[in-house]
Amino acid sequence: MPGKSRKTLNLAVVGASGRMGQELQRLAAESGGAKIFTRLDANSSWPTERKTIDVVVDFSSPQGLAAAVTWCV
């Protein structure tokens, strides 16, 4: 919509080092509408601040998804 500014989405990418995680990071950088706030993999620590992340995208494993859901709620 003309005249409206778009908010940049802050993303958390779970499985960031995998093929899909890397592709998402590339697309986010190209789009300008999303910023990778945190990259998470199997041994990563989840950030303590939830308010700064708008979207969690998971391309990991069942265990990674369970951790993401637990963190989100």
VOGUKOL-277860 format. One record per residue (C-alpha): residue in one letter; y, z, x. Coordinates in steps of 0.2 Angstrom, whole numbers, plus 5000, padded with zeros to 4 digits. Example, Ala and Ser with C-alpha at 12.3 -4.5 7.8 and 13.67 -1.06 7.14 Angstrom:
<rs>
{logu:A	north:4978	up:5039	east:5062}
{logu:S	north:4995	up:5036	east:5068}
</rs>
This chain:
<rs>
{logu:M	north:5000	up:5000	east:5000}
{logu:P	north:5017	up:4995	east:5007}
{logu:G	north:5028	up:5010	east:5012}
{logu:K	north:5014	up:5022	east:5012}
{logu:S	north:5009	up:5030	east:5029}
{logu:R	north:4991	up:5032	east:5032}
{logu:K	north:4984	up:5048	east:5039}
{logu:T	north:4973	up:5047	east:5054}
{logu:L	north:4956	up:5054	east:5051}
{logu:N	north:4949	up:5066	east:5064}
{logu:L	north:4931	up:5063	east:5066}
{logu:A	north:4916	up:5073	east:5073}
{logu:V	north:4902	up:5061	east:5079}
{logu:V	north:4885	up:5069	east:5080}
{logu:G	north:4874	up:5059	east:5091}
{logu:A	north:4889	up:5052	east:5100}
{logu:S	north:4879	up:5046	east:5115}
{logu:G	north:4867	up:5035	east:5105}
{logu:R	north:4870	up:5017	east:5100}
{logu:M	north:4877	up:5020	east:5083}
{logu:G	north:4888	up:5035	east:5089}
{logu:Q	north:4895	up:5024	east:5103}
{logu:E	north:4898	up:5009	east:5091}
{logu:L	north:4907	up:5021	east:5079}
{logu:Q	north:4918	up:5027	east:5094}
{logu:R	north:4922	up:5009	east:5098}
{logu:L	north:4927	up:5005	east:5081}
{logu:A	north:4937	up:5021	east:5078}
{logu:A	north:4947	up:5016	east:5094}
{logu:E	north:4950	up:4999	east:5088}
{logu:S	north:4955	up:5003	east:5070}
{logu:G	north:4969	up:5015	east:5074}
{logu:G	north:4965	up:5024	east:5058}
{logu:A	north:4953	up:5036	east:5066}
{logu:K	north:4952	up:5048	east:5081}
{logu:I	north:4937	up:5055	east:5088}
{logu:F	north:4941	up:5074	east:5088}
{logu:T	north:4924	up:5079	east:5095}
{logu:R	north:4908	up:5071	east:5102}
{logu:L	north:4892	up:5081	east:5099}
{logu:D	north:4875	up:5079	east:5106}
{logu:A	north:4859	up:5089	east:5107}
{logu:N	north:4866	up:5102	east:5119}
{logu:S	north:4884	up:5102	east:5113}
{logu:S	north:4893	up:5117	east:5106}
{logu:W	north:4901	up:5115	east:5089}
{logu:P	north:4920	up:5118	east:5088}
{logu:T	north:4926	up:5134	east:5080}
{logu:E	north:4940	up:5126	east:5071}
{logu:R	north:4935	up:5117	east:5055}
{logu:K	north:4952	up:5113	east:5048}
{logu:T	north:4956	up:5099	east:5062}
{logu:I	north:4940	up:5089	east:5057}
{logu:D	north:4941	up:5078	east:5042}
{logu:V	north:4924	up:5069	east:5043}
{logu:V	north:4908	up:5073	east:5051}
{logu:V	north:4897	up:5057	east:5055}
{logu:D	north:4879	up:5060	east:5060}
{logu:F	north:4868	up:5048	east:5070}
{logu:S	north:4857	up:5061	east:5077}
{logu:S	north:4840	up:5068	east:5072}
{logu:P	north:4834	up:5079	east:5058}
{logu:Q	north:4839	up:5094	east:5068}
{logu:G	north:4856	up:5088	east:5072}
{logu:L	north:4859	up:5084	east:5054}
{logu:A	north:4853	up:5102	east:5049}
{logu:A	north:4866	up:5109	east:5062}
{logu:A	north:4880	up:5098	east:5055}
{logu:V	north:4877	up:5103	east:5037}
{logu:T	north:4876	up:5121	east:5042}
{logu:W	north:4893	up:5120	east:5051}
{logu:C	north:4901	up:5110	east:5037}
{logu:V	north:4897	up:5123	east:5024}
</rs>
